[in-house]
Amino acid sequence: MTRTRMLAGGLLLLVLAAGAWWMLGSAAEPASAPATAATGPAGVGALGRVEPASRIRRLAPAGGVEGTRIARLLVAEGDAVRAGQVVAEFHDAALKDAALAQAEAQLAQSAARLARTRAAGRASEVAAQRARVEALRNAEASARREAERAERLQRSGAGAEATAERTRFSANQARAERAEAEAALDTLLSPRPEDLALAEAEYTAAEAAVARARAEAAMARLRAPIDGTVLRVLTRAGEAVGSDGVLEMADLTAMDVVAEVFETDLPRLRQGAPAEVVVPGEPQRFAATVREIGWQVRRTTQAGTDPVAAVDARTVEVRLTLAAEGVATLARRSNMQVQVAIRP
């Protein structure tokens, strides 16, 4: 009886071992199938966010000055703006405009003074001075002849010494007046170098003052740096500008997807690789192309839903250009989280 039980137990062990061997063999067959099928390089999957290709621009006063109050806000959310368009004016715009007008007036005065100095004298003044010089030359010649005649009479004894003295004085006075008139004529014809240098220095200083006033007036206005759309207004008329700036804008005609790819997947990436973007709530997938691969590895910023995912994962930002269909759908979804599948 005991022997029979031992034989039955041995037979049962053999049956169990055979069944386990068969189950393991059948499970191993499908496991080897993917290994033989996945002979090519694998793609890369990552989380990403939608972002304009121009990046979102946050506009603020020049120099990052805080506390500046908005006098006029000239745009609203959703408005299309052109590069260089004034989107806001600060409270000191009128004061700086007045300072610019004053500087320009002073520049005009300096320019007129410089022109007058260079011209020295007007044509009528030059003609009148030349006539005066000619008259004084004739008067000098006449006085000189009178002095010579008086001296001859004095030497012959027919004339008085006092008369000769008066004629010599008159001749000297006429010569001095002629010399003074000729010097005045030279001044009218060509300015003195020191006067010209002073006038030119004053004009240069006035030009610098205008340039500074114009720059300060420009800083009193906020201009759009690019063509684009106003996405968000952060400060409105009457409010002081804080650290967040005045508004955010971007060019929505070209959209990107910024994917955060794990550093270990970088060897499988290449520029120009095709990709697909999965958008929550959209039934279709949007085509994209890898355009830029980042130069820096840093901690991931995308919040995933996997509770066991590594929270200190190191990733690289990869920019993908969305196709036209994706741009039309995602133009108003900046910063939306999406899933990206990059093909090898």
Residue, then its C-alpha position, 0 to 999 in steps of 0.5 A: m500500500t505504501r509503495t502504491r502511494m509512492l508510485a502515485g505521488g511520483l507520477l503526479l510530480l511528473v505530470l505537474a513538471a510536464g505541464a509547467w514545462w509546456m506553459l513556460g515554452s508557450a509563454a516564451e514564444p510570443a515574448s520573442a516575437p517583438a524582439t525579432a520584429a523591432t529590428g530598427p531604431a526606436g522612436v522617442g516619446a516625450l511631454g511638451r508644450v505649445e509655444p509660438a515660434s517667436r516666443i512670448r514677449r513680455l513688454a516692460p518699460a525700458g531699463g526695467v523701471e518699476g513704478t512707472r504709471i500707464a497713462r494710455l493703453l492703446v491695445a487690447e487682448g487679441d489685437a494684432v500689432r505691427a513692429g514699432q507700433v506704440v502700444a502704451e504711453f507712460h505718465d511722463a510722455a507729455l513732459k518728455d515731449a516738451a523737453l524734446a521740443q525745447a531742445e529742438a528749438q535750442l538746436a535751431q538757435s545754435a544752427a542760426r548762430l553758426a550760419r551767421t558766424r560762418a557768413a560773417g556779414r550780409a552782402s549789404e553790410v559788406a558793400a556799405q563797409r567797403a564804401r566806408v573804407e574807400a571814403l576813408r582812404n580818400a580822406e586819408a589821402s587828402a589829409r596827407r596832402e594837406a600835412e605835406r603842404a603845411e610842412r613845406l610852408q613851415r620850412s619856407g617860413a610862410g606857414a605857422e608851426a601850429t597849422a602844420e601840427r594840426t594837419r599832421f594830426s588830421a592825417n594820422q587820425a584819417r589813417a587810423e580810421r581807415a585801418e579800423a574800417e578795413a579790419a571791420l571789413d575783414t571781419l565781415l568777410s571772414p569770421r574769427p577762428e575762435d568765434l567759429a569754433l565757439a559757434e560750432a561747439e554750441y551747435t554740437a552740444a545742442e545736437a547732443a541735447v536733442a538726441r538725448a531728449r528724443a531718446e527719453a521721449a521714446m522711452a516714455r512710449l512702449r512699442a511692439p518689437i515684432d509683428g504679432t498678437v496681444l495675448r495678455v494685458l498685465t497693467r492697465a491705464g492708471e496702474a503702476v507697472g510692476s515686475d510683470g511688465v505691461l503685456e505679453m505678445a507673440d507672433l501666432t503665425a508660426m507655432d512650435v512644440v517644445a518637447e522635454v526629451f530625456e537625456t538618455d534619448l538624445p542619441r536617437l534624435r536628429q534635426g528634420a526627424p518627423a514627429e506627431v503631436v497628440v493634443p488632449g481633446e483632439p481626435q487627430r494627431f498633428a504633424a511636426t518636424v524637429r527643428e532645434i535640439g537644445w544645448q543644455v541638460r536641465r531638470t524637467t519642468q513638465a508635470g506628468t501624471d505617472p505617480v512613479a515617474a522620476v521627479d528629478a529627471r534630466t531633459v533637453e528642450v527640443r523644438l518642433t515646428l508644427a505643420a500648418e494644420g496644427v498652427a491653425t488649431l493650436a494658435r490660441r493654446s500657448n503653454m498647453q501640455v501635449q504628448v510628442a512622438i518623434r520617429p527615428 
